[in-house]
Amino acid sequence: MRDASADSVNDDGATATDQGDVSRSAARRSDRRHVLHPWSAHGTLQPVVVAGAAVSHLWDEDGRRWLDFSSQLVNVNVGHQHPKLIAAIKMQAEKLCTVAPYHANEATSEAARLIAELAPGDLNRVFFTNGGAEAVENAIRMARLHTGRHKILAAYRSYHGATAGAIAATGDPRRWASEPGAPAIARFWGPYPYRSAFHSADAAQECERALAHLADTIMVEGAQGIAAILLETVVGGNGILDAHGIIMIADEVMAGFGRCGEWFAVDRWKVVPDLITFAKGVNSGYVPLGGVIMSDAIAANFETRAYPGGLTYSGHPLACAAAVACIGVYKDEGLIARARLLGDEVIAPALQAMQERHPSVGDVRGLGAFWAIELVRDRATREPLVPFNASGAADAPMAEFAADCKRRGLWPFVVSNRMHIVPPLTIEEKDLREGLAIIDEALCVADRYYAGSGL
Ligand SMILES: Cc1ncc(COP(=O)(O)O)c(C=O)c1O
């Protein structure tokens, strides 16, 4: 490894300026030359080289700092570099780094016991994966084996991961490039009061109509052939599903483990699904981990018959030790209740005030520490600030808004015409208020694109 401060040549003999890159960082040069980042065009990406992070801040090699309002990809729920997670990973590394998944070990057993204890109803057994997409793949497999049926119903405007089955189930533009994908997936519209597919007047009517639409979809798709309905959020469709023997898979990869102010988002509505997929917050992403929690009835399928699926790293000891420590931190620091408190007392009122001040804020919604503002060009027509699936020049208003946040020291989570407010659950209240004040200022950039009538 060459001196990071030398800007002459990198490990491949290319100069930094050869690559149009004025950074002196060896990490940046090697990244530009050798790393392909997810969902990105290599030539247009200028990644920040993150040098360090602590709690809700991260910084680069030049000492620029940002307040992390993204929890990275909504996974670092306990914040960056939590000492208890670091200690647990170190201890486990010294004891047992890795072992084949056909063995038992203390870390995996304890993580599974804790997760089963937290899960609702009789969801008592855990199949571990490396992340969320594999969790979805395995939940689909389990539902098919349990029901002997094949079809999966999934919602539009959903994301379930980027592996073959999970991307096929995904109901947003990220799926398009992978089509034609896995067969036997049918789609329905979920409830979305601000942009109702059912012309509903309010949230209650939206739920009613979304449920009627789901019942119609089940009817025309053939209930007897449907293995499962895969849902990112709860629509209260459990009654319908029970009647047809359809499995309910709650995809809690992002919503679970405290983000919504509950251990699992379904707890908010006292819904007990048949399968829950989890990842991200289970160990705050310190070591990759995901999984499926299954009901006793589904687990019973695999008492005498082998489960036909596996992964070399299923139940990886380092990842599971981090999960045990992470769940301990959620409990010891009261983070589940804190997520609710921060949402109710700080985030919600601040965002509502922004909606009153900034015409571009069309909608504010959320729960726990999981909030979004939706930006529009016109409140009356609800035309989004940027068109559906915008990129390049068409996406400029959102790109400028995000860039302004970063300039002011906030790392935002911006998707389409929305900003998600998803900080670590450990964020200090003064930092949370400071970040919200930055968003308030940056919204003036979005307001410049507003074309509707005033407030
Ligand atoms: C709801 C949901 N399901 C699945 C996934 C995929 O998880 P992963 O990226 O760990 O494969 C994500 C990722 O953001 C998600 O939000």
The ligand as a Gaussian input file, in Angstrom:
#p B3LYP/6-31G(d) Opt

LIG

0 1
 C      -38.357000      -3.856000       3.101000
 C      -37.054000      -4.366000       2.558000
 N      -36.954000      -5.657000       2.195000
 C      -35.797000      -6.158000       1.711000
 C      -34.678000      -5.360000       1.547000
 C      -33.403000      -5.940000       1.015000
 O      -32.442000      -6.055000       2.028000
 P      -30.902000      -6.247000       1.674000
 O      -30.438000      -5.014000       0.988000
 O      -30.252000      -6.493000       3.015000
 O      -30.800000      -7.453000       0.793000
 C      -34.746000      -4.008000       1.917000
 C      -33.581000      -3.127000       1.762000
 O      -33.639000      -1.921000       1.849000
 C      -35.967000      -3.495000       2.428000
 O      -36.086000      -2.210000       2.796000

